[in-house]
Amino acid sequence: MHPRDQTIFALSSGRAPSAIAVVRVSGSQAGLVLTTLAGQSPAPRQASRRLLRDGAGQPIDDAVVLWFPGPGSATGEDIAEFHVHGGRAVLAALLAAISVIPNTRAAEPGEFTRRAFENGKLDLTEAEGLDDLIHADTDRQRRQALRQLQGLLGDRARDWRERIIEASALIEAGIDFSDEGDVPAELRAPAVKAIEALHDEIANVLAAQGHSERLRDGLVVAIAGEPNVGKSTLMNQLARRDVAIVSPHAGTTRDVIEVQLDLDGYPVTVIDTAGIRETDDPVEQEGVRRARARAEDADLVLWLVEGEGPVGPEAMRSLRTSEDDRSSSVWIVRNKIDLGGVGGSEPGEFGISASRGDGIPELVAALVKFAASFFGTTEGALVTRARQRDLLRQASGSLRRSLELVEEGEELAAEELRAAAYALGRLLGRVDVEDVLGAIFQKFCIGK
């Protein structure tokens, strides 16, 4: 039997031990599994208490079971669920009892969701939304993922694709009736109008999204500067716990330290880097090299300076930016203002005391504002992944080219419309996406 035709099972709840554990079974043998272990099948979609027994008749657990006959189930197949006590021994006995039933096997990561996708229960954008929802760390990530799971982009893409196909039918009808006087022109006009509207809608979506797809990964903020200016102390202040070693000795931080923060729902990765300076120590040299590389790749750099000291040329040189442009990606943070001097008064400058916490609330508020501007309007954002943006760009480009070519010949315009519909089909996962399915579903946890 092909692996896709086998019945799969897995623990679909949290790791044992737990109060309750849910084991899910999906496939043609799910009904047999249920009757073998529970004695009889309960009414569909109604919880029923059963004493589970293995194939030898030995009791496993007093459990609650549910039966979801396909296609009216999450995967489109027959599904049985066992809600048991979440002890390791209970789960081991239950999974062992299921595994000896013919044509059953343990599920692979994301296989339940993949079967739901293959059986038309959700499209690829909704599957991606489910993956994002599982891995959401902040409230804004959760809300964006839930909107995708509910079909925010998928519904729009299906509507766009249907309208492209309708416009394509008009163009191709003009080709078929090309020898009948004014018929092609009469068909072409409504098609062109529809294509223009579609192109504008997709172009507006692409233009309005900002960096909304980056919300999944979060904003990267690097703390950089010369040694012993308080980078690790600032890191601890932002994290509100001791994540970095603080020492008065220069060169204490030799590797890159990362911490994940939730700033008003925005996911932010803060990086503490080694002090950037010239050194003969090969270990510190490697730390400086990594610090420069991470600072260059960061979305925002907090360059720490002690008091009113000058911002050396190393700062701008190491970040590959100019002094005039530093406010767009580099903020100067003047530390130790409690020892004298004033805080940063220029745009993009801040004054703090990393040891006492002075100025930290203002810096955090500025980070939240920066994140809001960086991500753009995530409420109602359609695009959440680079794959989605690339395919929408392809569809938009094909629509634009069809408008440019329609006067030269309906055949060329029709071909571009087919390319646009094909790109949206790939977006939904309905055509030629086998190459991306493995990459998407292998990131799911087992049992989902």
C-alpha positions as CSV (number, residue, x, y, z in Angstrom):
1,M,0.0,0.0,0.0
2,H,1.3,3.5,-0.9
3,P,2.3,5.5,2.2
4,R,-0.4,8.1,1.3
5,D,-3.1,5.4,1.4
6,Q,-2.0,4.2,4.8
7,T,-3.8,5.2,8.0
8,I,-1.7,7.5,10.1
9,F,-1.7,8.2,13.8
10,A,0.2,10.5,16.2
11,L,0.0,12.3,19.6
12,S,-1.6,15.6,18.7
13,S,-1.4,17.3,22.0
14,G,1.5,18.4,24.3
15,R,4.4,16.3,25.4
16,A,3.8,13.8,28.1
17,P,3.2,13.8,31.0
18,S,0.1,15.9,30.9
19,A,-3.4,15.9,32.3
20,I,-5.0,14.9,29.0
21,A,-3.4,13.6,25.8
22,V,-5.1,13.5,22.4
23,V,-4.1,10.8,19.9
24,R,-5.5,11.3,16.4
25,V,-5.9,8.6,13.7
26,S,-6.7,9.5,10.1
27,G,-7.3,7.3,7.1
28,S,-9.4,4.4,5.8
29,Q,-8.5,2.2,8.8
30,A,-9.5,4.8,11.4
31,G,-12.9,3.1,12.0
32,L,-11.2,-0.3,12.5
33,V,-8.8,1.2,14.9
34,L,-11.7,2.7,16.9
35,T,-13.8,-0.4,17.1
36,T,-10.7,-2.6,17.8
37,L,-9.7,-0.5,20.8
38,A,-13.1,0.9,22.0
39,G,-15.4,-2.0,21.2
40,Q,-17.8,0.1,19.1
41,S,-17.9,3.4,17.3
42,P,-19.7,6.3,18.9
43,A,-22.2,8.5,17.0
44,P,-20.3,10.9,14.7
45,R,-19.0,14.1,16.3
46,Q,-20.2,13.1,19.8
47,A,-17.8,12.4,22.7
48,S,-18.3,9.0,24.3
49,R,-16.6,7.4,27.2
50,R,-15.0,4.0,26.5
51,L,-12.6,1.6,28.2
52,L,-9.8,1.1,25.7
53,R,-8.3,-2.4,25.3
54,D,-5.4,-3.6,23.2
55,G,-5.5,-6.5,20.7
56,A,-5.0,-9.0,23.5
57,G,-7.9,-7.7,25.5
58,Q,-5.8,-5.9,28.1
59,P,-7.1,-2.6,29.4
60,I,-5.2,0.5,28.4
61,D,-7.2,3.5,29.8
62,D,-10.6,4.8,30.6
63,A,-10.9,7.4,27.8
64,V,-13.1,9.7,25.7
65,V,-13.3,8.8,22.0
66,L,-14.7,10.7,19.0
67,W,-15.5,9.7,15.5
68,F,-15.4,12.0,12.4
69,P,-16.3,10.1,9.3
70,G,-14.9,11.6,6.0
71,P,-15.2,13.7,4.1
72,G,-16.7,15.8,6.9
73,S,-13.5,15.9,8.9
74,A,-10.4,18.0,9.3
75,T,-8.4,16.0,6.8
76,G,-11.3,14.9,4.6
77,E,-10.6,11.3,5.7
78,D,-12.1,9.2,8.4
79,I,-10.7,10.4,11.7
80,A,-10.8,8.8,15.2
81,E,-9.6,10.7,18.3
82,F,-8.7,9.2,21.7
83,H,-8.6,11.5,24.7
84,V,-6.7,9.7,27.3
85,H,-4.8,10.4,30.5
86,G,-1.5,11.9,29.5
87,G,1.0,9.6,31.3
88,R,3.9,8.2,29.3
89,A,2.9,4.6,30.0
90,V,-0.7,5.2,28.8
91,L,0.5,6.8,25.6
92,A,3.1,4.1,24.9
93,A,0.4,1.3,25.3
94,L,-2.1,3.1,23.2
95,L,0.3,3.9,20.3
96,A,1.7,0.3,20.4
97,A,-1.9,-1.0,20.2
98,I,-2.6,1.1,17.2
99,S,0.6,0.3,15.4
100,V,-0.1,-3.4,15.2
101,I,-3.3,-2.9,13.3
102,P,-2.6,-3.5,9.5
103,N,-1.9,-0.6,7.2
104,T,-1.4,1.9,10.1
105,R,1.8,3.9,10.7
106,A,3.1,6.8,12.7
107,A,2.5,10.2,11.0
108,E,5.3,12.3,9.7
109,P,5.6,16.1,10.6
110,G,2.7,18.0,9.1
111,E,1.1,15.0,7.5
112,F,-2.4,15.6,8.9
113,T,-2.4,19.1,7.5
114,R,-0.9,17.9,4.2
115,R,-3.7,15.4,3.8
116,A,-6.2,18.2,4.5
117,F,-4.6,20.3,1.8
118,E,-4.5,17.4,-0.7
119,N,-8.2,16.7,0.0
120,G,-9.3,20.3,-0.6
121,K,-10.0,21.2,3.0
122,L,-7.7,24.2,2.9
123,D,-5.4,25.8,0.3
124,L,-1.7,26.4,0.6
125,T,-2.1,30.0,2.0
126,E,-4.3,28.6,4.8
127,A,-1.8,25.8,5.5
128,E,0.9,28.4,5.8
129,G,-1.3,30.4,8.1
130,L,-1.8,27.3,10.3
131,D,2.0,26.9,10.4
132,D,2.4,30.5,11.4
133,L,-0.3,30.2,14.1
134,I,1.5,27.2,15.6
135,H,4.8,29.1,15.8
136,A,3.3,32.6,16.7
137,D,5.2,34.1,19.7
138,T,3.4,37.5,19.9
139,D,-0.2,38.6,19.7
140,R,0.4,40.4,16.4
141,Q,1.8,37.3,14.9
142,R,-1.1,35.3,16.2
143,R,-3.7,37.7,14.7
144,Q,-2.0,37.8,11.3
145,A,-1.7,34.0,11.2
146,L,-5.3,33.5,12.2
147,R,-6.4,35.8,9.4
148,Q,-4.5,33.7,6.9
149,L,-5.9,30.5,8.3
150,Q,-9.4,32.0,7.8
151,G,-8.7,32.5,4.1
152,L,-7.9,36.2,3.9
153,L,-5.4,35.9,1.0
154,G,-6.8,32.6,-0.4
155,D,-10.3,34.0,-0.9
156,R,-8.9,37.0,-2.7
157,A,-6.6,34.9,-4.8
158,R,-9.4,32.6,-5.9
159,D,-11.5,35.6,-6.8
160,W,-8.6,37.1,-8.8
161,R,-8.0,33.8,-10.6
162,E,-11.7,33.4,-11.6
163,R,-11.8,36.9,-13.0
164,I,-8.6,36.4,-15.0
165,I,-10.0,33.2,-16.5
166,E,-13.2,35.1,-17.4
167,A,-11.1,37.9,-19.1
168,S,-9.0,35.2,-20.8
169,A,-12.2,33.6,-22.1
170,L,-13.2,36.9,-23.7
171,I,-9.8,37.4,-25.3
172,E,-9.7,33.8,-26.7
173,A,-13.3,34.2,-28.0
174,G,-12.0,37.1,-30.0
175,I,-9.4,34.9,-31.5
176,D,-12.0,32.3,-32.4
177,F,-14.2,34.9,-34.1
178,S,-11.4,36.9,-35.6
179,D,-13.0,36.8,-39.1
180,E,-16.4,38.2,-38.0
181,G,-15.9,42.0,-38.2
182,D,-16.4,43.9,-35.0
183,V,-16.8,40.8,-32.7
184,P,-13.1,40.8,-31.5
185,A,-13.2,44.5,-30.6
186,E,-16.5,44.1,-28.8
187,L,-15.1,41.3,-26.7
188,R,-11.7,43.0,-26.1
189,A,-13.0,46.1,-24.5
190,P,-14.7,44.5,-21.4
191,A,-11.7,42.1,-21.1
192,V,-9.2,45.0,-21.0
193,K,-11.3,46.8,-18.4
194,A,-11.4,43.7,-16.2
195,I,-7.6,43.2,-16.6
196,E,-6.9,46.8,-15.7
197,A,-9.0,46.5,-12.5
198,L,-7.3,43.2,-11.6
199,H,-3.8,44.7,-12.2
200,D,-4.6,47.7,-10.0
201,E,-6.0,45.6,-7.2
202,I,-2.9,43.3,-7.0
203,A,-0.5,46.2,-7.5
204,N,-2.2,48.0,-4.6
205,V,-1.9,45.0,-2.3
206,L,1.9,44.7,-3.1
207,A,2.4,48.4,-2.6
208,A,0.6,48.6,0.7
209,Q,2.1,45.7,2.5
210,G,5.4,47.1,3.7
211,H,7.4,44.4,5.5
212,S,4.3,42.5,6.7
213,E,5.7,39.1,5.7
214,R,8.7,39.8,8.0
215,L,6.4,39.8,11.0
216,R,6.8,36.0,11.0
217,D,10.6,36.3,11.6
218,G,10.6,39.6,13.5
219,L,12.7,42.7,13.5
220,V,16.4,42.3,14.1
221,V,18.1,44.9,16.3
222,A,21.8,44.8,16.9
223,I,23.6,46.5,19.8
224,A,27.1,47.4,18.6
225,G,29.9,49.7,19.6
226,E,33.4,49.8,21.0
227,P,34.3,47.6,24.0
228,N,33.1,48.4,27.5
229,V,30.5,51.0,26.6
230,G,27.6,49.1,28.2
231,K,26.2,46.9,25.4
232,S,25.6,43.9,27.6
233,T,24.1,46.0,30.3
234,L,21.7,47.5,27.8
235,M,20.9,44.0,26.5
236,N,19.9,42.9,30.1
237,Q,17.8,46.1,30.5
238,L,15.8,45.4,27.3
239,A,15.4,41.7,28.2
240,R,14.6,42.5,31.9
241,R,16.8,39.7,33.0
242,D,20.5,38.8,33.0
243,V,21.2,37.2,29.6
244,A,24.7,38.6,29.0
245,I,27.7,38.7,31.3
246,V,28.5,42.2,32.4
247,S,32.1,43.0,33.3
248,P,34.3,46.1,33.6
249,H,36.9,44.3,31.5
250,A,37.0,45.0,27.8
251,G,36.4,42.1,25.5
252,T,34.1,40.1,27.8
253,T,31.5,39.5,25.1
254,R,33.2,37.4,22.4
255,D,30.3,35.8,20.6
256,V,26.9,37.0,19.4
257,I,24.1,36.7,22.1
258,E,20.5,36.8,21.0
259,V,17.3,37.3,22.9
260,Q,13.7,37.3,21.7
261,L,11.5,40.2,22.8
262,D,7.8,41.0,22.5
263,L,7.5,44.8,22.1
264,D,3.8,45.7,22.0
265,G,3.1,42.5,20.0
266,Y,6.0,43.0,17.6
267,P,8.6,40.2,17.6
268,V,12.1,41.7,18.0
269,T,15.4,39.8,18.1
270,V,18.0,41.8,20.0
271,I,21.6,40.9,19.4
272,D,24.5,41.8,21.8
273,T,27.7,41.8,19.8
274,A,31.4,41.8,20.7
275,G,33.0,45.2,21.1
276,I,34.4,46.4,17.8
277,R,38.1,47.2,18.0
278,E,41.4,46.2,16.6
279,T,42.9,43.3,18.6
280,D,45.6,40.6,18.4
281,D,43.5,38.0,20.2
282,P,42.3,35.5,17.6
283,V,39.2,34.6,19.6
284,E,38.3,38.3,20.0
285,Q,39.0,38.9,16.3
286,E,36.4,36.2,15.4
287,G,33.9,37.9,17.8
288,V,34.5,41.3,16.1
289,R,34.1,39.7,12.7
290,R,30.8,38.2,13.7
291,A,29.7,41.4,15.3
292,R,30.3,43.4,12.1
293,A,28.5,40.8,10.0
294,R,25.4,40.7,12.3
295,A,25.3,44.5,12.5
296,E,25.4,44.8,8.7
297,D,22.5,42.4,8.4
298,A,20.3,43.9,11.1
299,D,17.3,46.0,10.4
300,L,18.3,48.5,13.1
301,V,21.6,49.1,14.9
302,L,21.9,50.7,18.3
303,W,25.4,52.1,18.3
304,L,26.5,52.7,21.9
305,V,28.8,55.6,22.8
306,E,30.0,56.5,26.2
307,G,28.6,59.9,27.3
308,E,29.2,62.7,24.9
309,G,32.1,61.0,23.3
310,P,32.5,61.2,19.5
311,V,31.0,58.7,17.1
312,G,34.2,57.3,15.5
313,P,34.5,56.5,11.8
314,E,34.6,52.8,12.7
315,A,30.9,53.0,13.4
316,M,29.8,54.1,10.0
317,R,32.4,52.2,8.2
318,S,31.6,48.9,9.8
319,L,27.9,49.4,9.1
320,R,28.5,50.3,5.5
321,T,26.4,53.5,5.7
322,S,27.1,57.2,5.6
323,E,27.1,59.7,8.4
324,D,24.2,61.6,6.8
325,D,22.1,58.4,6.4
326,R,22.7,56.9,9.9
327,S,19.3,57.9,11.3
328,S,17.5,55.5,8.9
329,S,19.2,52.4,10.1
330,V,21.5,53.3,12.9
331,W,20.7,55.0,16.2
332,I,23.3,56.6,18.4
333,V,22.7,55.7,22.0
334,R,24.8,57.7,24.5
335,N,25.2,55.6,27.6
336,K,26.2,56.6,31.2
337,I,24.4,59.9,31.2
338,D,24.1,59.5,35.0
339,L,27.9,60.2,35.1
340,G,27.5,63.6,33.4
341,G,26.6,65.1,30.1
342,V,23.3,65.3,28.3
343,G,21.4,62.6,26.4
344,G,21.2,62.5,22.6
345,S,19.5,65.6,21.4
346,E,19.8,65.0,17.7
347,P,17.3,62.9,15.6
348,G,18.2,59.3,15.9
349,E,20.1,59.8,19.2
350,F,19.1,58.7,22.7
351,G,20.6,59.3,26.1
352,I,20.4,56.4,28.6
353,S,21.9,55.0,31.7
354,A,22.0,51.3,31.1
355,S,23.0,50.6,34.7
356,R,20.2,52.7,36.3
357,G,17.6,52.4,33.6
358,D,17.3,56.1,32.8
359,G,16.0,56.7,29.3
360,I,15.2,53.0,28.7
361,P,11.4,53.5,28.5
362,E,11.9,56.2,25.9
363,L,14.2,54.0,23.9
364,V,11.8,51.1,24.0
365,A,8.9,53.4,22.9
366,A,11.0,54.5,20.0
367,L,11.7,50.8,19.1
368,V,8.0,50.1,19.1
369,K,7.4,53.0,16.8
370,F,10.2,51.9,14.5
371,A,8.7,48.4,14.4
372,A,5.2,49.7,13.6
373,S,6.7,51.8,10.7
374,F,8.9,48.9,9.5
375,F,6.1,46.3,9.4
376,G,3.5,48.7,8.0
377,T,-0.2,47.9,8.4
378,T,-0.3,44.3,9.5
379,E,-4.0,44.4,10.3
380,G,-5.6,43.0,7.2
381,A,-2.2,42.4,5.6
382,L,-2.6,39.8,2.8
383,V,1.0,38.9,2.1
384,T,2.8,37.1,4.9
385,R,5.5,35.2,3.1
386,A,8.1,35.9,0.5
387,R,6.7,33.1,-1.7
388,Q,3.3,34.8,-1.7
389,R,4.8,38.2,-2.7
390,D,6.9,36.7,-5.5
391,L,3.9,34.9,-7.0
392,L,1.7,38.0,-6.8
393,R,4.4,40.0,-8.5
394,Q,4.5,37.4,-11.3
395,A,0.7,37.6,-11.7
396,S,0.8,41.4,-11.7
397,G,3.6,41.5,-14.2
398,S,1.8,39.1,-16.5
399,L,-1.4,41.2,-16.3
400,R,0.6,44.3,-17.2
401,R,2.2,42.6,-20.2
402,S,-1.2,41.4,-21.4
403,L,-2.4,45.0,-21.4
404,E,0.6,46.0,-23.4
405,L,0.2,43.2,-25.9
406,V,-3.5,43.1,-26.4
407,E,-3.4,45.6,-29.4
408,E,-0.6,43.6,-31.0
409,G,-2.5,40.3,-30.9
410,E,-5.0,38.5,-28.8
411,E,-2.8,35.4,-28.8
412,L,0.0,37.1,-26.9
413,A,-2.3,38.7,-24.4
414,A,-4.1,35.4,-23.8
415,E,-0.8,33.7,-23.1
416,E,0.1,36.3,-20.5
417,L,-3.3,35.9,-18.9
418,R,-2.7,32.1,-18.6
419,A,0.6,32.9,-16.9
420,A,-1.1,35.2,-14.4
421,A,-3.8,32.5,-13.6
422,Y,-1.0,29.9,-13.3
423,A,0.9,32.1,-10.7
424,L,-2.2,32.5,-8.6
425,G,-2.8,28.7,-8.9
426,R,0.7,28.2,-7.5
427,L,-0.1,30.6,-4.7
428,L,-3.1,28.5,-3.7
429,G,-1.2,25.3,-4.2
430,R,-3.5,24.0,-6.9
431,V,-1.0,23.6,-9.7
432,D,2.7,22.5,-9.9
433,V,3.7,23.1,-6.2
434,E,5.2,19.7,-5.4
435,D,8.6,21.3,-5.1
436,V,7.5,23.6,-2.2
437,L,5.1,21.2,-0.3
438,G,7.9,19.3,1.5
439,A,9.6,22.5,2.6
440,I,6.4,23.8,4.0
441,F,4.9,20.8,5.8
442,Q,8.1,19.4,7.2
443,K,8.3,22.4,9.5
444,F,5.0,21.4,11.2
445,C,5.1,19.4,14.4
446,I,4.2,15.7,14.4
447,G,0.5,15.2,15.0
448,K,-0.5,18.4,13.1
